Amino acid sequence: MAVKCQFDRSIDEVWALLCDPDFRVERSIALGELSAECDVEEDGEQVTVKMSREVVRELPSVLARVFNAQQSLVFVENWQPKDGGWEGKMSIEIKKQPVQLGATMSLLPTASGCEYIVSHHCKAKIPLVGGKVEKYVLSQTDDGALDELNYLKAKLTA
């Protein structure tokens, strides 16, 4: 499932916050994460965002046997220009967990501003419960992305 968010601001305004490491750390802490670090690198037209985040999640009992509630996450986003906006791919490492998580993303112009779209994918290498783990991780990841986009939208209108 894709998570979408419409902004009534220009791509330049939205992109400026998405490339601001201080904003990204502020957002993570405001949304309840234990800690966050962010680095943004520009190399020509390519932009790479690297984030390390410590989170605590309430886990269903079947998953609590497999996962620790406190997790270390490493995000790497690689963006490049496309059609007056940006598109990219993201990898998310959940340290010490048998899960591979990634996404494709875009921030493209619309008639009234711009639209951000992210589509996550997950693969859990866990016998018997892998499908349940994937479904849960994707649900949590999509919910988190929506929270982050709503925070960004609120920041732009503040």
N, C-alpha and C positions, 0 to 999 in steps of 0.2 A: 504494500500500500504506500502511496506517495503522500507525504506531508506537504501541504501547500500553504503559502501565506502571501497575501496581497499587501503591498505597501503603497500609500498615496504620496510617496516621496521618490525623488530621483534615484536612479541606480547609484550615482556618485555618493549621495548621502548615506544610503544603506551600506554600500561597499566600504565607505570610510569607517563605519563602526565595526563591520565584520573583520576589517584588517587592523583594528586597534587592540593590541594585546591587553591593555589595561581594562578596556570595556569587557573583553571576554572573561577575564579573571573576576571582575566585579559581578558579571552576570552569573557565573558559576557559584560564587559564594552566596549571592542573593537568592539563588534557587536551592540552597541548602546543602551544597557540596562542602566537604570538610576542608579541601584545599584545591588550588589550581595554579598552574604556571602556564604561560603562553609565550611563544616566539613566532614572529611573522617575518618571513624572508621574501624579498622581491629579487628575481633574477630575470632581467629583461621584462618580458610580458608575463612570465609565470610567477605566481604567488604561492608560497608554501606556508601553511599554518600548522604549528606543532603545539599540542596541548597535553599536559599531564594533569590528571584530576583524580582526587580521592573521593569516593562516594560511599554512602551507606544506603542499602536498599532493603526493604521488607520483602522477604522471599516466601513464596508458598512452601508448605512443609515438604513436598516432594523435591523441591529444588534446594531447600536448606541443607539437605544431606549431601549435595554435590558442590554447592557454592558457599563461599563465605559472604556474609551480609556486607562487610566492608571490602571494597574492591578498588584496585588501582587501574585506571584507564589511560591509554595513550592514544591520542587522536592525531592523525596526519592528513591534512587536506592539501591537495594539489589543484590549483585553479589556473585557467587560461582564458583569454578573451574569446567571446563568441557572440556574433550577431548584436553588437552594441552592448553586450552584457558579459556574463562570466559563466563558465561551466567547469565542473571539477569532479574529482573522485576523492573519497575519504576511506581510510582504513582505521579501524578502532581495535586496539589490542586490549583485551581484558586479561591483565597479567595473571599468570598461573591458572588459567581456566582453559578448558578444551573447546573454545568457541572462537570462530572466525567471523568478524563483523565488518561490513563495509557499506559504502553508499555511493550513489551518483547524485550530483547537486547541480542546480542552475539558478542563476539570478539574471532574469531577462526583462527587457523593457515591456511595458504595457501602455495602453492609451492613457491611463491615469497614474502611472508611476512605474512600478516593477513588481515582479512576482518571483518568490523563492520557492523552489521545489526540491525536496530531498526524498530519495527512494533507498531505503535500507535493505540489505540482504544479510542473512545469517546462516552459518553452518555449525552445528554442534556435533562434536565427535564423541557422543556418549551413547553406549548401547541401551536399547529399550526406551529411554526417556529423551533421546535426542530431539525428536519432533516437538515434544512439549517444551523443552528448553528453548528451541528456536522460536516457537510461537511467543513464549513469555519474553524473551530478550527483545524480539522485534516490537512487541507491544510497549515495553518499557522504553525502548529507544525512540520509537515514534512519539510517545507521550512527552519524553524529554525534549525532543526536537521542537515540538509544538510549544512547550513552555519557553524554550529559548527564543523562538521566533516571536512569541507574544511579548516577552521581555524587551526584545529589540524594538518591536513596534511601539511599545509604551515609552521607551527611551527617546525615540524619534519624535514623539508628540509632546514630550515633557517641556 
